């Protein structure tokens, strides 16, 4: 199993707008295509104004196939257009992680 941890640092004045846009235009599309949403969070302390979400994949090939299908979906293109217009994302970090043998997430 692989987990992708994606961290978006947002313009603090646009956090609420971005979350509303994501919920109305991206969550359903990503859930359909990516399939295994482990968690979706906002930061409270430390590096603030961040949204973090974690997706699980059985393999790297599965991740590639699922993300390609999502990229081809017109609903994702519409979200991407609106996301660019909102210009809330300041930075994106993406990490692929594998659980240790003793991790509760496998």
KEVEXTOR-430320 format. One record per residue: residue number from 1; residue in three letters; x, y, z of N, C-alpha, C in turn. Coordinates in pm, whole numbers, plus 32768, in hexadecimal, padded with zeros to 4 digits. Example, Ala and Ser with C-alpha at 12.3 -4.5 7.8 and 13.67 -1.06 7.14 Angstrom:
residues 2
<mido seq="1" type="ala" n_px="8527" n_py="7DC7" n_pz="830C" ca_px="84CE" ca_py="7E3E" ca_pz="830C" c_px="8528" c_py="7EB6" c_pz="830C"/>
<mido seq="2" type="ser" n_px="8505" n_py="7F1F" n_pz="82C4" ca_px="8557" ca_py="7F96" ca_pz="82CA" c_px="850A" c_py="8003" c_pz="8313"/>
END
This chain:
residues 106
<mido seq="1" type="unk" n_px="8055" n_py="7F8A" n_pz="8000" ca_px="8000" ca_py="8000" ca_pz="8000" c_px="8059" c_py="807C" c_pz="8000"/>
<mido seq="2" type="unk" n_px="802E" n_py="80E2" n_pz="7FB9" ca_px="8071" ca_py="8163" ca_pz="7FB5" c_px="800E" c_py="81CE" c_pz="7FE0"/>
<mido seq="3" type="unk" n_px="8042" n_py="8233" n_pz="8024" ca_px="7FF0" ca_py="82A4" ca_pz="804D" c_px="802C" c_py="8323" c_pz="8014"/>
<mido seq="4" type="unk" n_px="7FD7" n_py="8374" n_pz="7FD8" ca_px="8002" ca_py="83F5" ca_pz="7FA6" c_px="7FCE" c_py="8460" c_pz="8005"/>
<mido seq="5" type="unk" n_px="802B" n_py="84AB" n_pz="803D" ca_px="800A" ca_py="8519" ca_pz="8096" c_px="801F" c_py="859A" c_pz="8046"/>
<mido seq="6" type="unk" n_px="7FB4" n_py="85E2" n_pz="802F" ca_px="7FBB" ca_py="865F" ca_pz="7FE4" c_px="7F9D" c_py="86D3" c_pz="8043"/>
<mido seq="7" type="unk" n_px="7FF5" n_py="8736" n_pz="8041" ca_px="7FE7" ca_py="87AA" ca_pz="8097" c_px="7FE0" c_py="8827" c_pz="8041"/>
<mido seq="8" type="unk" n_px="7F74" n_py="886F" n_pz="804F" ca_px="7F61" ca_py="88ED" ca_pz="8007" c_px="7F6B" c_py="895E" c_pz="806C"/>
<mido seq="9" type="unk" n_px="7FC5" n_py="89BC" n_pz="8052" ca_px="7FCA" ca_py="8A37" ca_pz="80A1" c_px="7F77" c_py="8A9E" c_pz="8056"/>
<mido seq="10" type="unk" n_px="7F16" n_py="8AD9" n_pz="809B" ca_px="7EB7" ca_py="8B32" ca_pz="805B" c_px="7EC7" c_py="8BC2" c_pz="808B"/>
<mido seq="11" type="unk" n_px="7E9D" n_py="8C1D" n_pz="8036" ca_px="7E90" ca_py="8CA9" ca_pz="805D" c_px="7E2C" c_py="8CAB" c_pz="80D1"/>
<mido seq="12" type="unk" n_px="7E52" n_py="8CE0" n_pz="8145" ca_px="7DF9" ca_py="8CD9" ca_pz="81B9" c_px="7D72" c_py="8D1B" c_pz="81A3"/>
<mido seq="13" type="unk" n_px="7D6B" n_py="8D7F" n_pz="814D" ca_px="7CEC" ca_py="8DC2" ca_pz="8133" c_px="7C92" c_py="8D72" c_pz="80D5"/>
<mido seq="14" type="unk" n_px="7CC8" n_py="8D08" n_pz="809B" ca_px="7C7B" ca_py="8CB9" ca_pz="803A" c_px="7C61" c_py="8C29" c_pz="8068"/>
<mido seq="15" type="unk" n_px="7C88" n_py="8C09" n_pz="80E2" ca_px="7C76" ca_py="8B80" ca_pz="8115" c_px="7BE4" c_py="8B53" c_pz="810E"/>
<mido seq="16" type="unk" n_px="7B89" n_py="8BA1" n_pz="8141" ca_px="7AFC" ca_py="8B7A" ca_pz="8142" c_px="7AC6" c_py="8B6B" c_pz="80B4"/>
<mido seq="17" type="unk" n_px="7AED" n_py="8BC5" n_pz="805B" ca_px="7AC1" ca_py="8BBB" ca_pz="7FCF" c_px="7AF7" c_py="8B3E" c_pz="7F8E"/>
<mido seq="18" type="unk" n_px="7B76" n_py="8B1D" n_pz="7FA9" ca_px="7BB2" ca_py="8AA7" ca_pz="7F6C" c_px="7B6E" c_py="8A28" c_pz="7F9F"/>
<mido seq="19" type="unk" n_px="7B58" n_py="8A20" n_pz="8021" ca_px="7B14" ca_py="89AB" ca_pz="8059" c_px="7A88" c_py="899A" c_pz="801F"/>
<mido seq="20" type="unk" n_px="7A41" n_py="8A07" n_pz="800E" ca_px="79BB" ca_py="8A00" ca_pz="7FD1" c_px="79C4" c_py="89D2" c_pz="7F40"/>
<mido seq="21" type="unk" n_px="7A24" n_py="8A08" n_pz="7EF6" ca_px="7A37" ca_py="89DE" ca_pz="7E6A" c_px="7A5B" c_py="894A" c_pz="7E63"/>
<mido seq="22" type="unk" n_px="7AB6" n_py="8920" n_pz="7EB8" ca_px="7ADE" ca_py="8893" ca_pz="7EB8" c_px="7A66" c_py="8839" c_pz="7ED7"/>
<mido seq="23" type="unk" n_px="7A1A" n_py="885C" n_pz="7F3C" ca_px="79A9" ca_py="8807" ca_pz="7F63" c_px="7940" c_py="8801" c_pz="7EF5"/>
<mido seq="24" type="unk" n_px="7928" n_py="8870" n_pz="7EB1" ca_px="78BE" ca_py="8873" ca_pz="7E4C" c_px="78E9" c_py="8840" c_pz="7DC2"/>
<mido seq="25" type="unk" n_px="796C" n_py="8846" n_pz="7DA3" ca_px="7996" ca_py="8824" ca_pz="7D1A" c_px="7A02" c_py="87B9" c_pz="7D10"/>
<mido seq="26" type="unk" n_px="7A43" n_py="8796" n_pz="7D7C" ca_px="7AB3" ca_py="8738" ca_pz="7D71" c_px="7AA3" c_py="86B9" c_pz="7DC3"/>
<mido seq="27" type="unk" n_px="7A68" n_py="86C4" n_pz="7E38" ca_px="7A61" ca_py="8651" ca_pz="7E92" c_px="7A20" c_py="85D7" c_pz="7E50"/>
<mido seq="28" type="unk" n_px="79AE" n_py="85EA" n_pz="7E11" ca_px="7968" ca_py="857B" ca_pz="7DD2" c_px="79BC" c_py="853D" c_pz="7D62"/>
<mido seq="29" type="unk" n_px="79FA" n_py="8591" n_pz="7D11" ca_px="7A4A" ca_py="8560" ca_pz="7CA1" c_px="7AC3" c_py="8512" c_pz="7CD4"/>
<mido seq="30" type="unk" n_px="7B08" n_py="854C" n_pz="7D34" ca_px="7B7C" ca_py="8505" ca_pz="7D6B" c_px="7B53" c_py="8484" c_pz="7DB0"/>
<mido seq="31" type="unk" n_px="7AE8" n_py="8487" n_pz="7DF9" ca_px="7ABB" ca_py="840E" ca_pz="7E3F" c_px="7A99" c_py="83A0" c_pz="7DDB"/>
<mido seq="32" type="unk" n_px="7A57" n_py="83C4" n_pz="7D6E" ca_px="7A35" ca_py="8361" ca_pz="7D07" c_px="7AB2" c_py="8326" c_pz="7CC7"/>
<mido seq="33" type="unk" n_px="7B11" n_py="837B" n_pz="7CA4" ca_px="7B86" ca_py="834D" ca_pz="7C59" c_px="7BF5" c_py="8317" c_pz="7CB1"/>
<mido seq="34" type="unk" n_px="7C10" n_py="8359" n_pz="7D20" ca_px="7C81" ca_py="832F" ca_pz="7D72" c_px="7C5B" c_py="82C3" c_pz="7DD7"/>
<mido seq="35" type="unk" n_px="7BDF" n_py="82C7" n_pz="7E05" ca_px="7BA5" ca_py="8257" ca_pz="7E4D" c_px="7BBC" c_py="824A" c_pz="7EE2"/>
<mido seq="36" type="unk" n_px="7C34" n_py="8262" n_pz="7F13" ca_px="7C4F" ca_py="8243" ca_pz="7F9E" c_px="7C80" c_py="82BF" c_pz="7FE9"/>
<mido seq="37" type="unk" n_px="7C21" n_py="8314" n_pz="800E" ca_px="7C43" ca_py="838B" ca_pz="805D" c_px="7C55" c_py="8360" c_pz="80EE"/>
<mido seq="38" type="unk" n_px="7CCF" n_py="836D" n_pz="8120" ca_px="7CF0" ca_py="8346" ca_pz="81A9" c_px="7CCC" c_py="83B6" c_pz="820A"/>
<mido seq="39" type="unk" n_px="7CE2" n_py="8433" n_pz="81E1" ca_px="7CC3" ca_py="84A3" ca_pz="8238" c_px="7CD4" c_py="8527" c_pz="81F1"/>
<mido seq="40" type="unk" n_px="7C8F" n_py="858C" n_pz="8222" ca_px="7C95" ca_py="8614" ca_pz="81EB" c_px="7C96" c_py="8673" c_pz="8261"/>
<mido seq="41" type="unk" n_px="7CFC" n_py="86CA" n_pz="8268" ca_px="7D13" ca_py="8719" ca_pz="82E1" c_px="7D36" c_py="87A9" c_pz="82BF"/>
<mido seq="42" type="unk" n_px="7D23" n_py="8801" n_pz="8320" ca_px="7D5D" ca_py="8887" ca_pz="831C" c_px="7DB8" c_py="8894" c_pz="8395"/>
<mido seq="43" type="unk" n_px="7E20" n_py="88E5" n_pz="8387" ca_px="7E81" ca_py="88F4" ca_pz="83F5" c_px="7E4E" c_py="895C" c_pz="8459"/>
<mido seq="44" type="unk" n_px="7E6A" n_py="8942" n_pz="84D7" ca_px="7E43" ca_py="899C" ca_pz="8544" c_px="7EBD" c_py="89DF" c_pz="8583"/>
<mido seq="45" type="unk" n_px="7F2C" n_py="8998" n_pz="858B" ca_px="7FA6" ca_py="89CB" ca_pz="85C8" c_px="801B" c_py="89AC" c_pz="856B"/>
<mido seq="46" type="unk" n_px="808D" n_py="89E9" n_pz="8586" ca_px="8102" ca_py="89D3" ca_pz="8532" c_px="80F2" c_py="8A1F" c_pz="84B0"/>
<mido seq="47" type="unk" n_px="8106" n_py="89DB" n_pz="8440" ca_px="80F1" ca_py="8A19" ca_pz="83BD" c_px="805A" c_py="8A25" c_pz="83A7"/>
<mido seq="48" type="unk" n_px="8027" n_py="8A9C" n_pz="83B6" ca_px="7F96" ca_py="8AB1" ca_pz="83AA" c_px="7F70" c_py="8ACE" c_pz="8319"/>
<mido seq="49" type="unk" n_px="7EEE" n_py="8ADA" n_pz="8302" ca_px="7EB7" ca_py="8AF2" ca_pz="827C" c_px="7ED8" c_py="8A7F" c_pz="821E"/>
<mido seq="50" type="unk" n_px="7ED7" n_py="8A06" n_pz="8254" ca_px="7EF2" ca_py="8992" ca_pz="8201" c_px="7E7C" c_py="8932" c_pz="8202"/>
<mido seq="51" type="unk" n_px="7E6B" n_py="88F3" n_pz="818F" ca_px="7E0D" ca_py="8886" ca_pz="817F" c_px="7E61" c_py="880B" c_pz="815F"/>
<mido seq="52" type="unk" n_px="7E46" n_py="879F" n_pz="81A7" ca_px="7E91" ca_py="8723" ca_pz="8193" c_px="7E2C" c_py="86B5" c_pz="8178"/>
<mido seq="53" type="unk" n_px="7E45" n_py="8668" n_pz="810D" ca_px="7DF2" ca_py="85F3" ca_pz="80F8" c_px="7E49" c_py="857C" c_pz="80D5"/>
<mido seq="54" type="unk" n_px="7E17" n_py="8507" n_pz="80F8" ca_px="7E61" ca_py="848A" ca_pz="80E7" c_px="7E0A" c_py="842A" c_pz="8098"/>
<mido seq="55" type="unk" n_px="7E45" n_py="83F2" n_pz="802E" ca_px="7E02" ca_py="8390" ca_pz="7FD8" c_px="7E53" c_py="830F" c_pz="7FDA"/>
<mido seq="56" type="unk" n_px="7E0F" n_py="829E" n_pz="7FDC" ca_px="7E52" ca_py="821C" ca_pz="7FDC" c_px="7E48" c_py="81D7" c_pz="7F56"/>
<mido seq="57" type="unk" n_px="7EB4" n_py="8193" n_pz="7F2F" ca_px="7EBA" ca_py="814A" ca_pz="7EB0" c_px="7EFA" c_py="80C2" c_pz="7EC8"/>
<mido seq="58" type="unk" n_px="7EC8" n_py="805D" n_pz="7E84" ca_px="7F00" ca_py="7FD7" ca_pz="7E90" c_px="7F8C" c_py="7FD0" c_pz="7E52"/>
<mido seq="59" type="unk" n_px="7FA6" n_py="8022" n_pz="7DEB" ca_px="8027" ca_py="801F" ca_pz="7DA7" c_px="803F" c_py="80A6" c_pz="7D63"/>
<mido seq="60" type="unk" n_px="80B8" n_py="80BC" n_pz="7D39" ca_px="80D7" ca_py="8137" ca_pz="7CEE" c_px="8091" c_py="8136" c_pz="7C67"/>
<mido seq="61" type="unk" n_px="8087" n_py="80C1" n_pz="7C29" ca_px="803F" ca_py="80B8" ca_pz="7BA8" c_px="7FAC" c_py="80DD" c_pz="7BB9"/>
<mido seq="62" type="unk" n_px="7F6F" n_py="80B3" n_pz="7C28" ca_px="7EE4" ca_py="80D9" ca_pz="7C42" c_px="7ED8" c_py="8170" c_pz="7C50"/>
<mido seq="63" type="unk" n_px="7F35" n_py="81AE" n_pz="7C97" ca_px="7F32" ca_py="823F" ca_pz="7CA6" c_px="7F39" c_py="8285" c_pz="7C1F"/>
<mido seq="64" type="unk" n_px="7F95" n_py="8259" n_pz="7BCB" ca_px="7FA4" ca_py="8295" ca_pz="7B46" c_px="7F24" c_py="8289" c_pz="7AF6"/>
<mido seq="65" type="unk" n_px="7EE9" n_py="8212" n_pz="7AF4" ca_px="7E6E" ca_py="81FB" ca_pz="7AA7" c_px="7DFA" c_py="824E" c_pz="7ADD"/>
<mido seq="66" type="unk" n_px="7DEA" n_py="8251" n_pz="7B60" ca_px="7D7B" ca_py="829C" ca_pz="7B9C" c_px="7D89" c_py="8332" c_pz="7B85"/>
<mido seq="67" type="unk" n_px="7E02" n_py="8367" n_pz="7B93" ca_px="7E16" ca_py="83F6" ca_pz="7B7E" c_px="7E05" c_py="841B" c_pz="7AEA"/>
<mido seq="68" type="unk" n_px="7E2B" n_py="83C3" n_pz="7A90" ca_px="7E18" ca_py="83DD" ca_pz="7A01" c_px="7D84" c_py="83E1" c_pz="79DE"/>
<mido seq="69" type="unk" n_px="7D37" n_py="8386" n_pz="7A17" ca_px="7CA6" ca_py="8385" ca_pz="79FE" c_px="7C67" c_py="8404" c_pz="7A35"/>
<mido seq="70" type="unk" n_px="7C93" n_py="842F" n_pz="7AAA" ca_px="7C5D" ca_py="84AA" ca_pz="7AE4" c_px="7C80" c_py="8522" c_pz="7A8C"/>
<mido seq="71" type="unk" n_px="7CFB" n_py="8528" n_pz="7A5C" ca_px="7D26" ca_py="8598" ca_pz="7A08" c_px="7CD5" c_py="85A0" c_pz="7988"/>
<mido seq="72" type="unk" n_px="7CA1" n_py="8531" n_pz="7958" ca_px="7C52" ca_py="852E" ca_pz="78DC" c_px="7BBF" c_py="8552" c_pz="78F3"/>
<mido seq="73" type="unk" n_px="7B95" n_py="855C" n_pz="7970" ca_px="7B09" ca_py="8578" ca_pz="7991" c_px="7AEE" c_py="860E" c_pz="7980"/>
<mido seq="74" type="unk" n_px="7A88" n_py="8634" n_pz="7931" ca_px="7A6A" ca_py="86C2" ca_pz="791E" c_px="7A48" c_py="870C" c_pz="799F"/>
<mido seq="75" type="unk" n_px="7A12" n_py="86C5" n_pz="7A00" ca_px="79F4" ca_py="8704" ca_pz="7A81" c_px="7A75" c_py="872F" c_pz="7AC8"/>
<mido seq="76" type="unk" n_px="7ADF" n_py="86E0" n_pz="7AB6" ca_px="7B5F" ca_py="8704" ca_pz="7AF2" c_px="7B9A" c_py="877E" c_pz="7AAB"/>
<mido seq="77" type="unk" n_px="7B89" n_py="8784" n_pz="7A28" ca_px="7BB8" ca_py="87F8" ca_pz="79DC" c_px="7B6F" c_py="8877" c_pz="7A0A"/>
<mido seq="78" type="unk" n_px="7AEE" n_py="886B" n_pz="7A27" ca_px="7AA1" ca_py="88DE" ca_pz="7A57" c_px="7AD2" c_py="8909" c_pz="7AE1"/>
<mido seq="79" type="unk" n_px="7AEA" n_py="88A9" n_pz="7B3A" ca_px="7B21" ca_py="88CE" ca_pz="7BBC" c_px="7BA9" c_py="8912" c_pz="7BAB"/>
<mido seq="80" type="unk" n_px="7BFD" n_py="88DB" n_pz="7B56" ca_px="7C83" ca_py="8913" ca_pz="7B41" c_px="7C7C" c_py="89A2" c_pz="7B0E"/>
<mido seq="81" type="unk" n_px="7C1F" n_py="89BC" n_pz="7AB5" ca_px="7C0C" ca_py="8A44" ca_pz="7A80" c_px="7BE4" c_py="8AA2" c_pz="7AF2"/>
<mido seq="82" type="unk" n_px="7B81" n_py="8A7A" n_pz="7B40" ca_px="7B52" ca_py="8ACE" ca_pz="7BAF" c_px="7BC0" c_py="8ADF" c_pz="7C19"/>
<mido seq="83" type="unk" n_px="7C0D" n_py="8A77" n_pz="7C2E" ca_px="7C7A" ca_py="8A7C" ca_pz="7C90" c_px="7CE3" c_py="8AE2" c_pz="7C64"/>
<mido seq="84" type="unk" n_px="7D05" n_py="8AE2" n_pz="7BE4" ca_px="7D65" ca_py="8B45" ca_pz="7BB1" c_px="7D2E" c_py="8BD2" c_pz="7BBF"/>
<mido seq="85" type="unk" n_px="7CAD" n_py="8BE4" n_pz="7BA2" ca_px="7C70" ca_py="8C69" ca_pz="7BAE" c_px="7C70" c_py="8C9B" c_pz="7C3E"/>
<mido seq="86" type="unk" n_px="7C56" n_py="8C42" n_pz="7C9B" ca_px="7C56" ca_py="8C68" ca_pz="7D28" c_px="7CE2" c_py="8C8E" c_pz="7D57"/>
<mido seq="87" type="unk" n_px="7D46" n_py="8C4D" n_pz="7D1F" ca_px="7DD3" ca_py="8C6A" ca_pz="7D3F" c_px="7DED" c_py="8C66" c_pz="7DD6"/>
<mido seq="88" type="unk" n_px="7DB9" n_py="8C00" n_pz="7E18" ca_px="7DCB" ca_py="8BF4" ca_pz="7EA9" c_px="7E45" c_py="8BA3" c_pz="7ECE"/>
<mido seq="89" type="unk" n_px="7E6F" n_py="8B47" n_pz="7E77" ca_px="7EDE" ca_py="8AED" ca_pz="7E98" c_px="7F63" c_py="8B35" c_pz="7E87"/>
<mido seq="90" type="unk" n_px="7FAE" n_py="8B3B" n_pz="7EF5" ca_px="8031" ca_py="8B7B" ca_pz="7EF5" c_px="809D" c_py="8B13" c_pz="7EDA"/>
<mido seq="91" type="unk" n_px="8088" n_py="8A9A" n_pz="7F11" ca_px="80ED" ca_py="8A31" ca_pz="7F05" c_px="80AB" c_py="89A9" c_pz="7F0F"/>
<mido seq="92" type="unk" n_px="80E1" n_py="8949" n_pz="7EC6" ca_px="80B2" ca_py="88BE" ca_pz="7ECB" c_px="8129" c_py="8864" c_pz="7EE7"/>
<mido seq="93" type="unk" n_px="811A" n_py="880B" n_pz="7F48" ca_px="817C" ca_py="87A3" ca_pz="7F63" c_px="8135" c_py="871E" c_pz="7F59"/>
<mido seq="94" type="unk" n_px="8176" n_py="86BD" n_pz="7F1B" ca_px="813C" ca_py="8637" ca_pz="7F10" c_px="81A6" c_py="85D2" c_pz="7F38"/>
<mido seq="95" type="unk" n_px="8180" n_py="8577" n_pz="7F91" ca_px="81DB" ca_py="850E" ca_pz="7FBF" c_px="8198" c_py="8487" c_pz="7FAC"/>
<mido seq="96" type="unk" n_px="81E2" n_py="8429" n_pz="7F77" ca_px="81B4" ca_py="839E" ca_pz="7F71" c_px="81F9" c_py="8352" c_pz="7FE0"/>
<mido seq="97" type="unk" n_px="81AB" n_py="830B" n_pz="802E" ca_px="81E1" ca_py="82C7" ca_pz="80A4" c_px="81B4" c_py="8235" c_pz="80A4"/>
<mido seq="98" type="unk" n_px="820A" n_py="81E0" n_pz="80DA" ca_px="81E7" ca_py="8153" ca_pz="80F0" c_px="81E7" c_py="8139" c_pz="8185"/>
<mido seq="99" type="unk" n_px="8183" n_py="80F2" n_pz="81B6" ca_px="817E" ca_py="80D7" ca_pz="8246" c_px="81EA" c_py="8072" c_pz="8270"/>
<mido seq="100" type="unk" n_px="8218" n_py="8080" n_pz="82E9" ca_px="8271" ca_py="801C" ca_pz="8323" c_px="8221" c_py="7F9D" c_pz="833F"/>
<mido seq="101" type="unk" n_px="8267" n_py="7F33" n_pz="835C" ca_px="8224" ca_py="7EB5" ca_pz="837A" c_px="81CB" c_py="7EBB" c_pz="83F5"/>
<mido seq="102" type="unk" n_px="81E5" n_py="7F18" n_pz="844F" ca_px="8198" ca_py="7F21" ca_pz="84CB" c_px="8133" c_py="7F94" c_pz="84C9"/>
<mido seq="103" type="unk" n_px="8124" n_py="7FD6" n_pz="8458" ca_px="80C2" ca_py="8043" ca_pz="844F" c_px="8034" c_py="800D" c_pz="8451"/>
<mido seq="104" type="unk" n_px="7FD9" n_py="8051" n_pz="8496" ca_px="7F4D" ca_py="8026" ca_pz="8493" c_px="7F0F" c_py="8034" c_pz="8408"/>
<mido seq="105" type="unk" n_px="7F45" n_py="808E" n_pz="83B7" ca_px="7F18" ca_py="809C" ca_pz="832D" c_px="7F70" c_py="8046" c_pz="82D5"/>
<mido seq="106" type="unk" n_px="7F38" n_py="7FE9" n_pz="8291" ca_px="7F82" ca_py="7F94" ca_pz="8235" c_px="7F44" c_py="7FA1" c_pz="81AE"/>
END
